[in-house]
């Protein structure tokens, strides 16, 4: 398995081009994505938006599970 770096732009607060409101949310989301990448997760902008929204409490864990089951992150 090849390692792919996480594309973080702290200056512009983006992760794979997805915009974040602050460095704390960016860092927490990057950490979650990095952990999941070890399990085979391949980040997409939509997937990053979903994780960001969960980290920001815009969606619940139930919403997150539903989106994952529907493969809405692709």
PQR file of N, CA, C, O and H, with PARSE charges and radii, in Angstrom:
ATOM      1  N   UNK A   1       0.842  -1.173   0.000 -0.4000 1.5000
ATOM      2  CA  UNK A   1       0.000   0.000   0.000 -0.0000 2.0000
ATOM      3  C   UNK A   1       0.891   1.241   0.000  0.5500 1.7000
ATOM      4  O   UNK A   1       1.808   1.347   0.815 -0.5500 1.4000
ATOM      5  N   UNK A   2       0.632   2.159  -0.891 -0.4000 1.5000
ATOM      6  CA  UNK A   2       1.398   3.399  -0.971 -0.0000 2.0000
ATOM      7  C   UNK A   2       0.790   4.435  -0.029  0.5500 1.7000
ATOM      8  O   UNK A   2      -0.421   4.466   0.188 -0.5500 1.4000
ATOM      9  H   UNK A   2      -0.113   2.073  -1.553  0.4000 1.0000
ATOM     10  N   UNK A   3       1.642   5.266   0.513 -0.4000 1.5000
ATOM     11  CA  UNK A   3       1.185   6.338   1.392 -0.0000 2.0000
ATOM     12  C   UNK A   3       0.953   7.589   0.565  0.5500 1.7000
ATOM     13  O   UNK A   3       1.829   8.014  -0.189 -0.5500 1.4000
ATOM     14  H   UNK A   3       2.626   5.241   0.337  0.4000 1.0000
ATOM     15  N   UNK A   4      -0.220   8.176   0.705 -0.4000 1.5000
ATOM     16  CA  UNK A   4      -0.532   9.440   0.045 -0.0000 2.0000
ATOM     17  C   UNK A   4      -0.601  10.528   1.100  0.5500 1.7000
ATOM     18  O   UNK A   4      -1.315  10.381   2.092 -0.5500 1.4000
ATOM     19  H   UNK A   4      -0.931   7.831   1.318  0.4000 1.0000
ATOM     20  N   UNK A   5       0.129  11.617   0.904 -0.4000 1.5000
ATOM     21  CA  UNK A   5       0.097  12.689   1.894 -0.0000 2.0000
ATOM     22  C   UNK A   5      -1.255  13.400   1.907  0.5500 1.7000
ATOM     23  O   UNK A   5      -1.960  13.446   0.899 -0.5500 1.4000
ATOM     24  H   UNK A   5       0.709  11.736   0.098  0.4000 1.0000
ATOM     25  N   UNK A   6      -1.596  13.948   3.058 -0.4000 1.5000
ATOM     26  CA  UNK A   6      -2.814  14.742   3.196 -0.0000 2.0000
ATOM     27  C   UNK A   6      -2.487  16.151   2.707  0.5500 1.7000
ATOM     28  O   UNK A   6      -1.525  16.765   3.166 -0.5500 1.4000
ATOM     29  H   UNK A   6      -1.024  13.911   3.877  0.4000 1.0000
ATOM     30  N   UNK A   7      -3.286  16.654   1.781 -0.4000 1.5000
ATOM     31  CA  UNK A   7      -3.036  17.950   1.165 -0.0000 2.0000
ATOM     32  C   UNK A   7      -3.659  19.072   2.002  0.5500 1.7000
ATOM     33  O   UNK A   7      -4.815  19.448   1.812 -0.5500 1.4000
ATOM     34  H   UNK A   7      -4.068  16.155   1.408  0.4000 1.0000
ATOM     35  N   UNK A   8      -2.853  19.592   2.936 -0.4000 1.5000
ATOM     36  CA  UNK A   8      -3.319  20.629   3.856 -0.0000 2.0000
ATOM     37  C   UNK A   8      -2.695  21.968   3.479  0.5500 1.7000
ATOM     38  O   UNK A   8      -1.488  22.053   3.250 -0.5500 1.4000
ATOM     39  H   UNK A   8      -1.913  19.286   3.090  0.4000 1.0000
ATOM     40  N   UNK A   9      -3.514  23.008   3.415 -0.4000 1.5000
ATOM     41  CA  UNK A   9      -3.041  24.372   3.192 -0.0000 2.0000
ATOM     42  C   UNK A   9      -3.483  25.193   4.397  0.5500 1.7000
ATOM     43  O   UNK A   9      -4.590  25.729   4.428 -0.5500 1.4000
ATOM     44  H   UNK A   9      -4.494  22.940   3.600  0.4000 1.0000
ATOM     45  N   UNK A  10      -2.596  25.281   5.391 -0.4000 1.5000
ATOM     46  CA  UNK A  10      -2.935  25.974   6.630 -0.0000 2.0000
ATOM     47  C   UNK A  10      -3.109  27.472   6.417  0.5500 1.7000
ATOM     48  O   UNK A  10      -3.878  28.114   7.132 -0.5500 1.4000
ATOM     49  H   UNK A  10      -1.697  24.845   5.366  0.4000 1.0000
ATOM     50  N   UNK A  11      -2.412  28.026   5.452 -0.4000 1.5000
ATOM     51  CA  UNK A  11      -2.515  29.465   5.187 -0.0000 2.0000
ATOM     52  C   UNK A  11      -3.916  29.831   4.692  0.5500 1.7000
ATOM     53  O   UNK A  11      -4.489  30.836   5.113 -0.5500 1.4000
ATOM     54  H   UNK A  11      -1.788  27.504   4.870  0.4000 1.0000
ATOM     55  N   UNK A  12      -4.455  29.013   3.803 -0.4000 1.5000
ATOM     56  CA  UNK A  12      -5.784  29.284   3.242 -0.0000 2.0000
ATOM     57  C   UNK A  12      -6.890  28.460   3.903  0.5500 1.7000
ATOM     58  O   UNK A  12      -8.045  28.512   3.482 -0.5500 1.4000
ATOM     59  H   UNK A  12      -3.990  28.196   3.461  0.4000 1.0000
ATOM     60  N   UNK A  13      -6.531  27.704   4.937 -0.4000 1.5000
ATOM     61  CA  UNK A  13      -7.469  26.862   5.689 -0.0000 2.0000
ATOM     62  C   UNK A  13      -8.251  25.924   4.770  0.5500 1.7000
ATOM     63  O   UNK A  13      -9.481  25.884   4.798 -0.5500 1.4000
ATOM     64  H   UNK A  13      -5.592  27.662   5.280  0.4000 1.0000
ATOM     65  N   UNK A  14      -7.504  25.167   3.951 -0.4000 1.5000
ATOM     66  CA  UNK A  14      -8.147  24.195   3.078 -0.0000 2.0000
ATOM     67  C   UNK A  14      -7.496  22.826   3.235  0.5500 1.7000
ATOM     68  O   UNK A  14      -6.326  22.703   3.598 -0.5500 1.4000
ATOM     69  H   UNK A  14      -6.505  25.200   3.928  0.4000 1.0000
ATOM     70  N   UNK A  15      -8.285  21.820   2.951 -0.4000 1.5000
ATOM     71  CA  UNK A  15      -7.854  20.433   2.974 -0.0000 2.0000
ATOM     72  C   UNK A  15      -8.424  19.812   1.712  0.5500 1.7000
ATOM     73  O   UNK A  15      -9.642  19.693   1.574 -0.5500 1.4000
ATOM     74  H   UNK A  15      -9.235  21.920   2.655  0.4000 1.0000
ATOM     75  N   UNK A  16      -7.558  19.416   0.792 -0.4000 1.5000
ATOM     76  CA  UNK A  16      -7.990  18.915  -0.516 -0.0000 2.0000
ATOM     77  C   UNK A  16      -8.928  19.913  -1.198  0.5500 1.7000
ATOM     78  O   UNK A  16      -9.843  19.516  -1.919 -0.5500 1.4000
ATOM     79  H   UNK A  16      -6.569  19.513   0.904  0.4000 1.0000
ATOM     80  N   UNK A  17      -8.700  21.194  -0.973 -0.4000 1.5000
ATOM     81  CA  UNK A  17      -9.513  22.234  -1.588 -0.0000 2.0000
ATOM     82  C   UNK A  17     -10.781  22.590  -0.847  0.5500 1.7000
ATOM     83  O   UNK A  17     -11.469  23.539  -1.226 -0.5500 1.4000
ATOM     84  H   UNK A  17      -7.956  21.517  -0.388  0.4000 1.0000
ATOM     85  N   UNK A  18     -11.112  21.847   0.211 -0.4000 1.5000
ATOM     86  CA  UNK A  18     -12.313  22.121   1.008 -0.0000 2.0000
ATOM     87  C   UNK A  18     -11.960  23.201   2.035  0.5500 1.7000
ATOM     88  O   UNK A  18     -10.952  23.100   2.735 -0.5500 1.4000
ATOM     89  H   UNK A  18     -10.554  21.076   0.518  0.4000 1.0000
ATOM     90  N   UNK A  19     -12.794  24.223   2.114 -0.4000 1.5000
ATOM     91  CA  UNK A  19     -12.532  25.375   2.982 -0.0000 2.0000
ATOM     92  C   UNK A  19     -13.025  25.091   4.412  0.5500 1.7000
ATOM     93  O   UNK A  19     -14.080  24.493   4.622 -0.5500 1.4000
ATOM     94  H   UNK A  19     -13.612  24.306   1.546  0.4000 1.0000
ATOM     95  N   UNK A  20     -12.216  25.546   5.384 -0.4000 1.5000
ATOM     96  CA  UNK A  20     -12.527  25.392   6.801 -0.0000 2.0000
ATOM     97  C   UNK A  20     -12.619  26.757   7.461  0.5500 1.7000
ATOM     98  O   UNK A  20     -11.956  27.701   7.034 -0.5500 1.4000
ATOM     99  H   UNK A  20     -11.359  26.032   5.213  0.4000 1.0000
ATOM    100  N   UNK A  21     -13.450  26.867   8.514 -0.4000 1.5000
ATOM    101  CA  UNK A  21     -13.628  28.168   9.163 -0.0000 2.0000
ATOM    102  C   UNK A  21     -12.474  28.561  10.081  0.5500 1.7000
ATOM    103  O   UNK A  21     -12.274  29.744  10.355 -0.5500 1.4000
ATOM    104  H   UNK A  21     -13.989  26.099   8.861  0.4000 1.0000
ATOM    105  N   UNK A  22     -11.704  27.558  10.563 -0.4000 1.5000
ATOM    106  CA  UNK A  22     -10.626  27.855  11.504 -0.0000 2.0000
ATOM    107  C   UNK A  22      -9.617  26.702  11.514  0.5500 1.7000
ATOM    108  O   UNK A  22      -9.894  25.610  11.017 -0.5500 1.4000
ATOM    109  H   UNK A  22     -11.866  26.597  10.341  0.4000 1.0000
ATOM    110  N   UNK A  23      -8.459  26.966  12.083 -0.4000 1.5000
ATOM    111  CA  UNK A  23      -7.368  25.985  12.097 -0.0000 2.0000
ATOM    112  C   UNK A  23      -7.716  24.783  12.978  0.5500 1.7000
ATOM    113  O   UNK A  23      -7.290  23.667  12.680 -0.5500 1.4000
ATOM    114  H   UNK A  23      -8.234  27.853  12.486  0.4000 1.0000
ATOM    115  N   UNK A  24      -8.471  24.983  14.041 -0.4000 1.5000
ATOM    116  CA  UNK A  24      -8.826  23.881  14.927 -0.0000 2.0000
ATOM    117  C   UNK A  24      -9.690  22.843  14.200  0.5500 1.7000
ATOM    118  O   UNK A  24      -9.442  21.641  14.300 -0.5500 1.4000
ATOM    119  H   UNK A  24      -8.818  25.889  14.283  0.4000 1.0000
ATOM    120  N   UNK A  25     -10.689  23.308  13.480 -0.4000 1.5000
ATOM    121  CA  UNK A  25     -11.548  22.398  12.722 -0.0000 2.0000
ATOM    122  C   UNK A  25     -10.756  21.713  11.622  0.5500 1.7000
ATOM    123  O   UNK A  25     -10.943  20.521  11.379 -0.5500 1.4000
ATOM    124  H   UNK A  25     -10.890  24.284  13.399  0.4000 1.0000
ATOM    125  N   UNK A  26      -9.880  22.443  10.958 -0.4000 1.5000
ATOM    126  CA  UNK A  26      -9.022  21.869   9.916 -0.0000 2.0000
ATOM    127  C   UNK A  26      -8.148  20.763  10.500  0.5500 1.7000
ATOM    128  O   UNK A  26      -8.045  19.682   9.921 -0.5500 1.4000
ATOM    129  H   UNK A  26      -9.728  23.411  11.156  0.4000 1.0000
ATOM    130  N   UNK A  27      -7.528  21.025  11.628 -0.4000 1.5000
ATOM    131  CA  UNK A  27      -6.628  20.055  12.260 -0.0000 2.0000
ATOM    132  C   UNK A  27      -7.385  18.806  12.713  0.5500 1.7000
ATOM    133  O   UNK A  27      -6.927  17.688  12.476 -0.5500 1.4000
ATOM    134  H   UNK A  27      -7.611  21.904  12.098  0.4000 1.0000
ATOM    135  N   UNK A  28      -8.528  18.984  13.355 -0.4000 1.5000
ATOM    136  CA  UNK A  28      -9.315  17.834  13.815 -0.0000 2.0000
ATOM    137  C   UNK A  28      -9.778  16.981  12.638  0.5500 1.7000
ATOM    138  O   UNK A  28      -9.754  15.753  12.709 -0.5500 1.4000
ATOM    139  H   UNK A  28      -8.900  19.892  13.547  0.4000 1.0000
ATOM    140  N   UNK A  29     -10.200  17.631  11.559 -0.4000 1.5000
ATOM    141  CA  UNK A  29     -10.650  16.895  10.385 -0.0000 2.0000
ATOM    142  C   UNK A  29      -9.482  16.171   9.724  0.5500 1.7000
ATOM    143  O   UNK A  29      -9.621  15.018   9.317 -0.5500 1.4000
ATOM    144  H   UNK A  29     -10.220  18.629  11.501  0.4000 1.0000
ATOM    145  N   UNK A  30      -8.343  16.829   9.615 -0.4000 1.5000
ATOM    146  CA  UNK A  30      -7.154  16.203   9.024 -0.0000 2.0000
ATOM    147  C   UNK A  30      -6.732  14.984   9.836  0.5500 1.7000
ATOM    148  O   UNK A  30      -6.350  13.962   9.266 -0.5500 1.4000
ATOM    149  H   UNK A  30      -8.230  17.766   9.946  0.4000 1.0000
ATOM    150  N   UNK A  31      -6.799  15.084  11.161 -0.4000 1.5000
ATOM    151  CA  UNK A  31      -6.447  13.945  12.011 -0.0000 2.0000
ATOM    152  C   UNK A  31      -7.399  12.774  11.792  0.5500 1.7000
ATOM    153  O   UNK A  31      -6.968  11.623  11.708 -0.5500 1.4000
ATOM    154  H   UNK A  31      -7.110  15.915  11.624  0.4000 1.0000
ATOM    155  N   UNK A  32      -8.689  13.070  11.700 -0.4000 1.5000
ATOM    156  CA  UNK A  32      -9.677  12.007  11.466 -0.0000 2.0000
ATOM    157  C   UNK A  32      -9.451  11.350  10.106  0.5500 1.7000
ATOM    158  O   UNK A  32      -9.520  10.127   9.982 -0.5500 1.4000
ATOM    159  H   UNK A  32      -9.038  14.004  11.768  0.4000 1.0000
ATOM    160  N   UNK A  33      -9.184  12.153   9.106 -0.4000 1.5000
ATOM    161  CA  UNK A  33      -8.955  11.612   7.764 -0.0000 2.0000
ATOM    162  C   UNK A  33      -7.674  10.787   7.732  0.5500 1.7000
ATOM    163  O   UNK A  33      -7.643   9.708   7.142 -0.5500 1.4000
ATOM    164  H   UNK A  33      -9.128  13.146   9.206  0.4000 1.0000
ATOM    165  N   UNK A  34      -6.628  11.289   8.359 -0.4000 1.5000
ATOM    166  CA  UNK A  34      -5.366  10.554   8.403 -0.0000 2.0000
ATOM    167  C   UNK A  34      -5.528   9.193   9.046  0.5500 1.7000
ATOM    168  O   UNK A  34      -4.993   8.201   8.551 -0.5500 1.4000
ATOM    169  H   UNK A  34      -6.654  12.166   8.839  0.4000 1.0000
ATOM    170  N   UNK A  35      -6.263   9.139  10.145 -0.4000 1.5000
ATOM    171  CA  UNK A  35      -6.511   7.852  10.814 -0.0000 2.0000
ATOM    172  C   UNK A  35      -7.268   6.899   9.905  0.5500 1.7000
ATOM    173  O   UNK A  35      -6.951   5.712   9.840 -0.5500 1.4000
ATOM    174  H   UNK A  35      -6.698   9.944  10.547  0.4000 1.0000
ATOM    175  N   UNK A  36      -8.264   7.416   9.207 -0.4000 1.5000
ATOM    176  CA  UNK A  36      -9.070   6.573   8.323 -0.0000 2.0000
ATOM    177  C   UNK A  36      -8.305   6.136   7.078  0.5500 1.7000
ATOM    178  O   UNK A  36      -8.603   5.087   6.506 -0.5500 1.4000
ATOM    179  H   UNK A  36      -8.521   8.381   9.260  0.4000 1.0000
ATOM    180  N   UNK A  37      -7.336   6.919   6.659 -0.4000 1.5000
ATOM    181  CA  UNK A  37      -6.540   6.544   5.488 -0.0000 2.0000
ATOM    182  C   UNK A  37      -5.731   5.278   5.764  0.5500 1.7000
ATOM    183  O   UNK A  37      -5.449   4.510   4.844 -0.5500 1.4000
ATOM    184  H   UNK A  37      -7.094   7.771   7.124  0.4000 1.0000
ATOM    185  N   UNK A  38      -5.358   5.058   7.021 -0.4000 1.5000
ATOM    186  CA  UNK A  38      -4.653   3.828   7.371 -0.0000 2.0000
ATOM    187  C   UNK A  38      -5.546   2.609   7.197  0.5500 1.7000
ATOM    188  O   UNK A  38      -5.056   1.490   7.045 -0.5500 1.4000
ATOM    189  H   UNK A  38      -5.587   5.682   7.768  0.4000 1.0000
ATOM    190  N   UNK A  39      -6.852   2.826   7.220 -0.4000 1.5000
ATOM    191  CA  UNK A  39      -7.825   1.745   7.044 -0.0000 2.0000
ATOM    192  C   UNK A  39      -8.280   1.631   5.590  0.5500 1.7000
ATOM    193  O   UNK A  39      -9.168   0.837   5.278 -0.5500 1.4000
ATOM    194  H   UNK A  39      -7.250   3.735   7.344  0.4000 1.0000
ATOM    195  N   UNK A  40      -7.678   2.421   4.700 -0.4000 1.5000
ATOM    196  CA  UNK A  40      -8.002   2.331   3.280 -0.0000 2.0000
ATOM    197  C   UNK A  40      -8.898   3.435   2.747  0.5500 1.7000
ATOM    198  O   UNK A  40      -9.221   3.435   1.559 -0.5500 1.4000
ATOM    199  H   UNK A  40      -6.957   3.067   4.954  0.4000 1.0000
ATOM    200  N   UNK A  41      -9.312   4.380   3.591 -0.4000 1.5000
ATOM    201  CA  UNK A  41     -10.158   5.487   3.140 -0.0000 2.0000
ATOM    202  C   UNK A  41      -9.383   6.357   2.168  0.5500 1.7000
ATOM    203  O   UNK A  41      -8.244   6.736   2.437 -0.5500 1.4000
ATOM    204  H   UNK A  41      -9.050   4.380   4.556  0.4000 1.0000
ATOM    205  N   UNK A  42     -10.001   6.673   1.036 -0.4000 1.5000
ATOM    206  CA  UNK A  42      -9.409   7.581   0.055 -0.0000 2.0000
ATOM    207  C   UNK A  42     -10.228   8.860   0.062  0.5500 1.7000
ATOM    208  O   UNK A  42     -11.380   8.854  -0.371 -0.5500 1.4000
ATOM    209  H   UNK A  42     -10.926   6.365   0.816  0.4000 1.0000
ATOM    210  N   UNK A  43      -9.653   9.960   0.547 -0.4000 1.5000
ATOM    211  CA  UNK A  43     -10.405  11.197   0.688 -0.0000 2.0000
ATOM    212  C   UNK A  43     -10.889  11.761  -0.650  0.5500 1.7000
ATOM    213  O   UNK A  43     -10.186  11.725  -1.660 -0.5500 1.4000
ATOM    214  H   UNK A  43      -8.716   9.964   0.899  0.4000 1.0000
ATOM    215  N   UNK A  44     -12.103  12.277  -0.614 -0.4000 1.5000
ATOM    216  CA  UNK A  44     -12.669  13.036  -1.724 -0.0000 2.0000
ATOM    217  C   UNK A  44     -13.148  14.354  -1.127  0.5500 1.7000
ATOM    218  O   UNK A  44     -13.386  14.431   0.079 -0.5500 1.4000
ATOM    219  H   UNK A  44     -12.674  12.307   0.206  0.4000 1.0000
ATOM    220  N   UNK A  45     -13.292  15.384  -1.941 -0.4000 1.5000
ATOM    221  CA  UNK A  45     -13.811  16.644  -1.377 -0.0000 2.0000
ATOM    222  C   UNK A  45     -15.148  16.445  -0.659  0.5500 1.7000
ATOM    223  O   UNK A  45     -15.351  17.009   0.417 -0.5500 1.4000
ATOM    224  H   UNK A  45     -13.099  15.322  -2.920  0.4000 1.0000
ATOM    225  N   UNK A  46     -16.049  15.671  -1.220 -0.4000 1.5000
ATOM    226  CA  UNK A  46     -17.355  15.443  -0.588 -0.0000 2.0000
ATOM    227  C   UNK A  46     -17.188  14.727   0.754  0.5500 1.7000
ATOM    228  O   UNK A  46     -17.840  15.088   1.734 -0.5500 1.4000
ATOM    229  H   UNK A  46     -15.885  15.213  -2.094  0.4000 1.0000
ATOM    230  N   UNK A  47     -16.321  13.719   0.801 -0.4000 1.5000
ATOM    231  CA  UNK A  47     -16.063  13.007   2.050 -0.0000 2.0000
ATOM    232  C   UNK A  47     -15.472  13.921   3.106  0.5500 1.7000
ATOM    233  O   UNK A  47     -15.816  13.819   4.284 -0.5500 1.4000
ATOM    234  H   UNK A  47     -15.791  13.427   0.005  0.4000 1.0000
ATOM    235  N   UNK A  48     -14.592  14.807   2.694 -0.4000 1.5000
ATOM    236  CA  UNK A  48     -13.982  15.755   3.626 -0.0000 2.0000
ATOM    237  C   UNK A  48     -15.030  16.730   4.145  0.5500 1.7000
ATOM    238  O   UNK A  48     -15.029  17.073   5.327 -0.5500 1.4000
ATOM    239  H   UNK A  48     -14.312  14.890   1.737  0.4000 1.0000
ATOM    240  N   UNK A  49     -15.923  17.179   3.270 -0.4000 1.5000
ATOM    241  CA  UNK A  49     -17.003  18.070   3.708 -0.0000 2.0000
ATOM    242  C   UNK A  49     -17.877  17.391   4.759  0.5500 1.7000
ATOM    243  O   UNK A  49     -18.270  18.018   5.743 -0.5500 1.4000
ATOM    244  H   UNK A  49     -15.924  16.901   2.309  0.4000 1.0000
ATOM    245  N   UNK A  50     -18.175  16.128   4.555 -0.4000 1.5000
ATOM    246  CA  UNK A  50     -19.015  15.389   5.504 -0.0000 2.0000
ATOM    247  C   UNK A  50     -18.314  15.271   6.857  0.5500 1.7000
ATOM    248  O   UNK A  50     -18.933  15.498   7.897 -0.5500 1.4000
ATOM    249  H   UNK A  50     -17.855  15.619   3.756  0.4000 1.0000
ATOM    250  N   UNK A  51     -17.039  14.922   6.850 -0.4000 1.5000
ATOM    251  CA  UNK A  51     -16.301  14.801   8.112 -0.0000 2.0000
ATOM    252  C   UNK A  51     -16.173  16.165   8.783  0.5500 1.7000
ATOM    253  O   UNK A  51     -16.325  16.279   9.999 -0.5500 1.4000
ATOM    254  H   UNK A  51     -16.536  14.738   6.006  0.4000 1.0000
ATOM    255  N   UNK A  52     -15.891  17.208   7.985 -0.4000 1.5000
ATOM    256  CA  UNK A  52     -15.813  18.572   8.537 -0.0000 2.0000
ATOM    257  C   UNK A  52     -17.131  18.945   9.209  0.5500 1.7000
ATOM    258  O   UNK A  52     -17.139  19.476  10.319 -0.5500 1.4000
ATOM    259  H   UNK A  52     -15.767  17.115   6.997  0.4000 1.0000
ATOM    260  N   UNK A  53     -18.241  18.666   8.535 -0.4000 1.5000
ATOM    261  CA  UNK A  53     -19.543  19.014   9.098 -0.0000 2.0000
ATOM    262  C   UNK A  53     -19.824  18.252  10.386  0.5500 1.7000
ATOM    263  O   UNK A  53     -20.455  18.786  11.298 -0.5500 1.4000
ATOM    264  H   UNK A  53     -18.235  18.235   7.633  0.4000 1.0000
ATOM    265  N   UNK A  54     -19.360  17.006  10.468 -0.4000 1.5000
ATOM    266  CA  UNK A  54     -19.511  16.247  11.711 -0.0000 2.0000
ATOM    267  C   UNK A  54     -18.655  16.867  12.820  0.5500 1.7000
ATOM    268  O   UNK A  54     -19.121  17.036  13.947 -0.5500 1.4000
ATOM    269  H   UNK A  54     -18.848  16.572   9.727  0.4000 1.0000
ATOM    270  N   UNK A  55     -17.418  17.200  12.499 -0.4000 1.5000
ATOM    271  CA  UNK A  55     -16.517  17.813  13.481 -0.0000 2.0000
ATOM    272  C   UNK A  55     -17.104  19.132  13.990  0.5500 1.7000
ATOM    273  O   UNK A  55     -16.934  19.484  15.158 -0.5500 1.4000
ATOM    274  H   UNK A  55     -17.039  17.063  11.584  0.4000 1.0000
ATOM    275  N   UNK A  56     -17.794  19.858  13.108 -0.4000 1.5000
ATOM    276  CA  UNK A  56     -18.391  21.148  13.477 -0.0000 2.0000
ATOM    277  C   UNK A  56     -19.778  20.995  14.098  0.5500 1.7000
ATOM    278  O   UNK A  56     -20.440  21.992  14.386 -0.5500 1.4000
ATOM    279  H   UNK A  56     -17.932  19.572  12.160  0.4000 1.0000
ATOM    280  N   UNK A  57     -20.223  19.754  14.307 -0.4000 1.5000
ATOM    281  CA  UNK A  57     -21.540  19.443  14.881 -0.0000 2.0000
ATOM    282  C   UNK A  57     -22.697  19.928  14.011  0.5500 1.7000
ATOM    283  O   UNK A  57     -23.788  20.201  14.513 -0.5500 1.4000
ATOM    284  H   UNK A  57     -19.685  18.944  14.073  0.4000 1.0000
ATOM    285  N   UNK A  58     -22.454  20.033  12.702 -0.4000 1.5000
ATOM    286  CA  UNK A  58     -23.529  20.385  11.769 -0.0000 2.0000
ATOM    287  C   UNK A  58     -24.376  19.163  11.428  0.5500 1.7000
ATOM    288  O   UNK A  58     -25.536  19.295  11.036 -0.5500 1.4000
ATOM    289  H   UNK A  58     -21.568  19.812  12.294  0.4000 1.0000
ATOM    290  N   UNK A  59     -23.791  17.968  11.578 -0.4000 1.5000
ATOM    291  CA  UNK A  59     -24.524  16.723  11.396 -0.0000 2.0000
ATOM    292  C   UNK A  59     -24.245  15.831  12.603  0.5500 1.7000
ATOM    293  O   UNK A  59     -23.206  15.947  13.252 -0.5500 1.4000
ATOM    294  H   UNK A  59     -22.849  17.861  11.896  0.4000 1.0000
ATOM    295  N   UNK A  60     -25.184  14.950  12.889 -0.4000 1.5000
ATOM    296  CA  UNK A  60     -25.059  14.048  14.034 -0.0000 2.0000
ATOM    297  C   UNK A  60     -24.316  12.771  13.620  0.5500 1.7000
ATOM    298  O   UNK A  60     -24.058  12.544  12.438 -0.5500 1.4000
ATOM    299  H   UNK A  60     -26.029  14.856  12.362  0.4000 1.0000
ATOM    300  N   UNK A  61     -23.986  11.962  14.595 -0.4000 1.5000
ATOM    301  CA  UNK A  61     -23.355  10.671  14.307 -0.0000 2.0000
ATOM    302  C   UNK A  61     -24.311   9.802  13.493  0.5500 1.7000
ATOM    303  O   UNK A  61     -23.868   9.052  12.623 -0.5500 1.4000
ATOM    304  H   UNK A  61     -24.196  12.146  15.555  0.4000 1.0000
ATOM    305  N   UNK A  62     -25.601   9.890  13.758 -0.4000 1.5000
ATOM    306  CA  UNK A  62     -26.592   9.131  12.982 -0.0000 2.0000
ATOM    307  C   UNK A  62     -26.590   9.582  11.526  0.5500 1.7000
ATOM    308  O   UNK A  62     -26.657   8.760  10.612 -0.5500 1.4000
ATOM    309  H   UNK A  62     -25.961  10.500  14.464  0.4000 1.0000
ATOM    310  N   UNK A  63     -26.513  10.910  11.317 -0.4000 1.5000
ATOM    311  CA  UNK A  63     -26.437  11.444   9.958 -0.0000 2.0000
ATOM    312  C   UNK A  63     -25.170  10.941   9.263  0.5500 1.7000
ATOM    313  O   UNK A  63     -25.202  10.544   8.098 -0.5500 1.4000
ATOM    314  H   UNK A  63     -26.459  11.578  12.060  0.4000 1.0000
ATOM    315  N   UNK A  64     -24.059  10.964   9.996 -0.4000 1.5000
ATOM    316  CA  UNK A  64     -22.782  10.527   9.444 -0.0000 2.0000
ATOM    317  C   UNK A  64     -22.843   9.063   9.017  0.5500 1.7000
ATOM    318  O   UNK A  64     -22.400   8.712   7.924 -0.5500 1.4000
ATOM    319  H   UNK A  64     -24.033  11.287  10.942  0.4000 1.0000
ATOM    320  N   UNK A  65     -23.384   8.225   9.868 -0.4000 1.5000
ATOM    321  CA  UNK A  65     -23.503   6.795   9.548 -0.0000 2.0000
ATOM    322  C   UNK A  65     -24.388   6.593   8.327  0.5500 1.7000
ATOM    323  O   UNK A  65     -24.070   5.784   7.455 -0.5500 1.4000
ATOM    324  H   UNK A  65     -23.744   8.511  10.756  0.4000 1.0000
ATOM    325  N   UNK A  66     -25.492   7.320   8.258 -0.4000 1.5000
ATOM    326  CA  UNK A  66     -26.405   7.216   7.119 -0.0000 2.0000
ATOM    327  C   UNK A  66     -25.687   7.617   5.828  0.5500 1.7000
ATOM    328  O   UNK A  66     -25.830   6.940   4.810 -0.5500 1.4000
ATOM    329  H   UNK A  66     -25.750   7.978   8.966  0.4000 1.0000
ATOM    330  N   UNK A  67     -24.930   8.691   5.856 -0.4000 1.5000
ATOM    331  CA  UNK A  67     -24.191   9.147   4.673 -0.0000 2.0000
ATOM    332  C   UNK A  67     -23.134   8.134   4.258  0.5500 1.7000
ATOM    333  O   UNK A  67     -22.913   7.916   3.067 -0.5500 1.4000
ATOM    334  H   UNK A  67     -24.814   9.241   6.683  0.4000 1.0000
ATOM    335  N   UNK A  68     -22.486   7.520   5.231 -0.4000 1.5000
ATOM    336  CA  UNK A  68     -21.484   6.499   4.931 -0.0000 2.0000
ATOM    337  C   UNK A  68     -22.149   5.276   4.297  0.5500 1.7000
ATOM    338  O   UNK A  68     -21.654   4.733   3.310 -0.5500 1.4000
ATOM    339  H   UNK A  68     -22.666   7.697   6.198  0.4000 1.0000
ATOM    340  N   UNK A  69     -23.267   4.854   4.870 -0.4000 1.5000
ATOM    341  CA  UNK A  69     -23.973   3.693   4.322 -0.0000 2.0000
ATOM    342  C   UNK A  69     -24.446   3.938   2.886  0.5500 1.7000
ATOM    343  O   UNK A  69     -24.483   3.016   2.070 -0.5500 1.4000
ATOM    344  H   UNK A  69     -23.669   5.295   5.672  0.4000 1.0000
ATOM    345  N   UNK A  70     -24.803   5.174   2.591 -0.4000 1.5000
ATOM    346  CA  UNK A  70     -25.245   5.526   1.229 -0.0000 2.0000
ATOM    347  C   UNK A  70     -24.074   5.817   0.294  0.5500 1.7000
ATOM    348  O   UNK A  70     -24.265   6.073  -0.895 -0.5500 1.4000
ATOM    349  H   UNK A  70     -24.773   5.922   3.254  0.4000 1.0000
ATOM    350  N   UNK A  71     -22.862   5.777   0.845 -0.4000 1.5000
ATOM    351  CA  UNK A  71     -21.646   6.100   0.104 -0.0000 2.0000
ATOM    352  C   UNK A  71     -21.713   7.503  -0.502  0.5500 1.7000
ATOM    353  O   UNK A  71     -21.295   7.736  -1.636 -0.5500 1.4000
ATOM    354  H   UNK A  71     -22.707   5.569   1.811  0.4000 1.0000
ATOM    355  N   UNK A  72     -22.247   8.415   0.283 -0.4000 1.5000
ATOM    356  CA  UNK A  72     -22.395   9.819  -0.141 -0.0000 2.0000
ATOM    357  C   UNK A  72     -21.068  10.550  -0.228  0.5500 1.7000
ATOM    358  O   UNK A  72     -21.009  11.659  -0.759 -0.5500 1.4000
ATOM    359  H   UNK A  72     -22.587   8.226   1.204  0.4000 1.0000
ATOM    360  N   UNK A  73     -20.015   9.956   0.276 -0.4000 1.5000
ATOM    361  CA  UNK A  73     -18.705  10.601   0.301 -0.0000 2.0000
ATOM    362  C   UNK A  73     -17.963  10.520  -1.019  0.5500 1.7000
ATOM    363  O   UNK A  73     -16.943  11.187  -1.195 -0.5500 1.4000
ATOM    364  H   UNK A  73     -20.063   9.055   0.708  0.4000 1.0000
ATOM    365  N   UNK A  74     -18.455   9.714  -1.951 -0.4000 1.5000
ATOM    366  CA  UNK A  74     -17.744   9.501  -3.224 -0.0000 2.0000
ATOM    367  C   UNK A  74     -17.922  10.658  -4.181  0.5500 1.7000
ATOM    368  O   UNK A  74     -17.388  10.630  -5.289 -0.5500 1.4000
ATOM    369  H   UNK A  74     -19.284   9.172  -1.808  0.4000 1.0000
TER
END
